[in-house]
Amino acid sequence: MYQMQEAQPPNGPTEDRHQKPVQLQQIKQQQQEEEQGWEDQRSVDGIELEKKQQAARQRASKFSEEQIIAILKEAQSKTIKTVCVKHDISEEIFDVWKKKYGHLA
């Protein structure tokens, strides 16, 4: 009536059991190589991202050098606060301009 089947080992046939550690080692090695590749890419992306962030911080001024010098000269006859309000700039920006372009004004 019913035939009993021979029980298979949980890992499959005996031949596969010996090959499995080798396959696992190969898979781990591939994963490590892929992870190393991702780390290399992240460092390249990180450098590129840093350059983009630096470029964003150094965006072009809405004032040309000539305009900046004229504003600095204007501040010689008026108060700095009045000039900053008139030209919609902060006093910190004015100080930066004065350090950079003060010798031209």
C-alpha positions in Angstrom: 0.0 0.0 0.0 2.0 2.9 1.2 5.6 3.0 0.5 8.0 4.7 2.8 10.3 7.1 1.2 13.9 7.3 2.3 14.4 10.4 4.4 16.6 13.1 2.8 19.0 15.1 4.9 17.7 18.6 5.7 20.5 20.1 3.5 19.7 18.0 0.5 22.0 15.3 -0.8 25.3 14.6 0.8 27.3 16.1 -2.1 25.6 19.5 -1.6 26.5 19.6 2.1 30.2 19.7 1.2 29.7 22.4 -1.4 27.6 24.7 0.7 30.4 26.1 2.8 32.3 27.0 -0.3 29.2 28.6 -1.9 28.6 30.6 1.3 32.2 31.8 1.4 31.9 32.9 -2.3 28.6 34.8 -1.5 30.2 36.5 1.5 33.1 37.6 -0.6 30.8 39.0 -3.3 28.9 40.9 -0.7 32.1 42.4 0.8 33.3 43.4 -2.7 29.9 45.1 -3.4 30.0 46.9 0.0 33.5 48.1 -0.7 32.3 49.4 -4.1 29.4 51.2 -2.5 31.8 52.8 0.1 34.1 53.9 -2.7 31.1 55.4 -4.6 29.9 57.1 -1.4 33.3 58.8 -0.9 33.2 60.0 -4.5 29.6 61.2 -4.1 30.6 62.9 -0.8 33.4 64.9 -2.5 31.0 65.9 -5.3 28.3 66.9 -2.8 30.8 68.9 -0.8 31.8 70.8 -3.9 28.2 71.5 -4.8 27.5 72.8 -1.2 30.6 75.0 -1.4 29.5 76.4 -4.7 26.0 77.1 -3.3 27.6 79.0 -0.4 29.7 81.0 -2.8 26.8 82.1 -5.0 27.1 85.1 -7.1 26.3 88.5 -5.5 23.4 90.5 -6.7 25.8 93.5 -6.7 28.7 94.0 -9.0 32.1 95.1 -7.7 31.4 98.6 -9.0 28.1 98.7 -7.1 29.7 97.5 -3.9 32.4 100.1 -4.1 29.8 102.8 -4.7 27.9 101.6 -1.6 31.0 101.7 0.5 31.7 105.3 -0.7 28.1 106.2 0.1 28.6 104.9 3.7 31.5 107.4 4.2 29.0 110.3 4.1 26.0 108.5 5.7 25.6 106.0 8.6 26.2 102.3 7.8 22.8 101.4 9.1 21.1 103.9 6.7 23.1 102.6 3.7 22.3 99.0 4.6 18.6 99.6 4.8 18.6 101.6 1.6 20.3 98.8 -0.4 18.7 95.9 1.5 21.9 94.3 2.8 22.9 93.3 6.3 25.6 95.1 8.3 27.5 91.8 8.3 27.6 91.8 4.5 28.7 95.4 4.6 31.6 94.5 6.9 32.6 91.6 4.6 32.6 94.0 1.6 34.6 96.6 3.6 37.3 94.1 4.4 37.4 92.9 0.8 36.9 96.1 -1.2 37.7 98.8 1.5 41.0 99.7 -0.1 39.2 100.6 -3.4 36.6 102.9 -1.8 
